Amino acid sequence: MTATGLGWPSGLPAALDAAIQGSRAADGPFAAARSARLDAREEFPAEACALLDGCGIARAYVPAEFGGAPGGLPELLASLRTVARHDVTVAVAHGKTFLGAVSTWVAGSAEQRRALARRILDEDAVVSWGLTEPGRGSDLLAGRLTATATEAGGRRLDGTKWPVNNATRGELISVLARTSPQGGARGFSLFLVDKNRLAEGSWRPLPKEPTHGIRGADISGIRFDGAEVPAGALTGRVGDGLEIVLKSLQLTRTVCCSLSLGAGEHALRLVHAFAERRALYGTTLLRLPLARRVLGRAAATVALADAASLMAARSAHCLTGEMSVVSALAKAGVPAIVQQTIDELAELLGARGFLTDRHVDGMFQKLERDHRVVAIFDGSTAVNRSALIAQFPLLGRLAHSGAHDAAGLAAAADVSALPALDHGALRLMSRTGCSVVQGLSAAAGRLGGLAAAGAVPQRAHEVAAALAQEVTAVADAVTALGPATRDTPPEAFALARRYELCFAGASATHLLLADPADEARALRLTAALERSLELLRPGHEAPPDAYEPVLTALAEPDASAGAAVTAKELIA
């Protein structure tokens, strides 16, 4: 069990955390001062990425059957979270290789998967993902980059992909290209392009784009002009490109939660350490009721985001067919609540949160800028909520009935074991809705029995029961909306946000049921439940002492990923 108390894998993340901690002194690759300088100069964090290479983080990007880490998607999230809690830019820069490779894991042949795994594991190959194009936004069907068949049996690429993370630094790029002039759902295909094997002059990198956050990341583009690739570059079948991308996004959107978790933890600990030392009114800021409430609420929000992210990552293995719903919930919901918390913490930190060199080398303002991009990655919040709204009719019916995949849900909540991820089980639409939410009422009932026996806090049952009522209310409102139309009403997006919060609260409930004997874990998850109800019910406030346990825990050593780190040490 990791110190987060929820059950994230700790093998690779522990090694990463130890190496990063050791590199923070004497202006090492992860030292705050160095991160600040690179950010100001918009320079790529090459030394930090090299350190991650040396730690073997690439193992988390590769399925276990091809030599990767054994912990699947949860281990990948835990690893990138460990990096992001120190520097989101580095996590974004290095983690892109998983995004570039995931289409091959989803639809590539066995030989393509083995070959790519060797490149990543043995050569630290950097892989990028070329989906978007200038002036096209998130509309992948509007893409104009073409892949024209050649006499040799390969394809000729012509067009531009932009903006793309690691488009310049990457050796390989997975490119979505138009293979039918008419386009449409079956008019696009995917090609894994090895830039080193392209003819000279057939491609060129586009300049790095200045960005508000993640300033050092290689956000650039690539232009193909008659670049010929062999037949073996095709991933899946001709015409399957869009479907492969949409299935792959179900995994990458879930992985994005790691960036929010790391940023949220970093922000919380920076502000907590400041509040501990800030003398005010004859005491410290941390002892003032308002400050304690803000910090406690922030700690509970991170716990809530933690629960939602863990259940989403495990659902990829245990409820794979539901990931079209789960990934949209996680990708829209987790960054949103973490950003809200960062904003609230910024108010507590005051002007120091905006200064670049006066307080901890400006780490707070950097993480705040860096984190804002997470809501845009792999489909914006609006895009993900639209994807959820498209499945509202089924979600509403199943929420009312309470029908769910009981075996899959139990496996997702039981953090003691994890089945392999079956990429072939991913579906464009869920047939069973969202078992995490649909199983909440039954879970609340079981919590009632445990609470009566004194095995869990009574308050946990009360809040879980209230959350179950919220699920019913959301289901009623979803049903009243009727079938989805092209002109989606604004209230549908508000309902999507409420459903996201129901998912997060339900995640905390199921995780609590899976291991009620761990008192510290139960207190943390109860605080997460309280926070989900606050967010769902405007005007509702948790009891005055609801967040004290998670706030008190911040002052204790944090063994997250195997390291003993206190709030003071994190900003030293």
ABEGO torsion letter per residue (X at the ends): XBAAGAGBBAAAAAAAAAAAAAAABGGBAABAAAAAAAAAAGBBBAAAAAAAAAAGAAAAABBAAAGBBAAEAAAAAAAAAAAAAABAAAAAAAAAAAAAAAAAAAABBAAAAAAAAAAAAAAGBBBBBBABBBGAEABAAABABBBBBBAAGBBBBBEBBOBBBGAAABABBBBBBBABAAEEAAABBBBBBBAAABBBGABBBBBBBBBABGAABBBBBBBBBGBBBBAAABBEBBGAAAAAAAAAAAAAAAAAAAAAAAAAAAAAAAAAAAAAABBBGGBBAAABAAAAAAAAAAAAAAAAAAAAAAAAAAAAAAAAAAAAAAAAAAAAAAAAAAAAAAAAAAAAAEAAAABAAABGGGAAAAAAAAAAAAAABGEBAAAAAAAAAAAAAAAAAAAAAGBBBAAAAAAAABAABBBBBBAAABBABBAAEBAAAAAAAAAAAAAAAAAAAGABBAAAAAAAAAAAAAAAAAAAAAAAAEBBBABBBAAAAAAAAAAAAAAAAAAAAAAAAABAABAAAAAAAAAAAAAAAAAABBGBBBBAAAAAAAAAAAABBBABGGBBBBAAAAAX
